Amino acid sequence: AQSVSQHNHHVILSEAASLELGCNYSYGGTVNLFWYVQYPGQHLQLLLKYFSGDPLVKGIKGFEAEFIKSKFSFNLRKPSVQWSDTAEYFCAVNARGGKLIFGQGTELSVKP
Amino acid sequence: GAVVSQHPSRVICKSGTSVKIECRSLDFQATTMFWYRQFPKQSLMLMATSNEGSKATYEQGVEKDKFLINHASLTLSTLTVTSAHPEDSSFYICSARSKLAGGPLYNEQFFGPGTRLTVL
């Protein structure tokens, strides 16, 4: 069965620190991978996506992610976080039938 | 482009009543819409996949008689929570996928803002 695992449940960083959120997936076929962000009280927004091509994907707000096929990973990174990045982050894989399988989510708290 | 709306954004109802939530794709046609449920501090759980003009496909453990889904047009899907109980209180989110296979939007789901349901 397809699954997505996010390594960190809650990450606390100070402003300007670098961020890396882990995401591993289990799916044997061709994958489309996504990172979504949910700011407090707001709806899900797409940060970035990988369909094919360059495994290093750049998204909005300075985020990027790297698809490493051999490791079944799609980690999210940002070189310098801001207080406004405080949010819940979800990794997802597009499985058979177009369904999205979400990871458990990682809560990011950035201290000013 | 690719905007999805949900109505209502928030609803409070008495136990035993039914509640209907609408999901609309505003600027594209959606062959497929998905309904998710999100508990506080938890991830999104897929409830069902709704295809226009056909019966919804429910995920394991989701009661289809409890959560009625109708996808009557390419821009509208509805979720009706029948005989709601307090344990049905949750955040319900829909998403929509474009009709155009092979088009730039096809492999991506666009999410609505969610509906907060509180059953007293």
Interface residues (C-beta under 8 A of the other chain):
Chain A: N32 F34 Y36 Q42 H43 L44 Q45 L46 K49 F51 F90 N94 G97 G98 K99 L100 I101 F102 G103 Q104 G105 E107
Chain B: T32 F34 K41 Q42 S43 L44 L46 T49 T57 I93 S95 R97 N107 E108 Q109 F111 G112 P113 G114
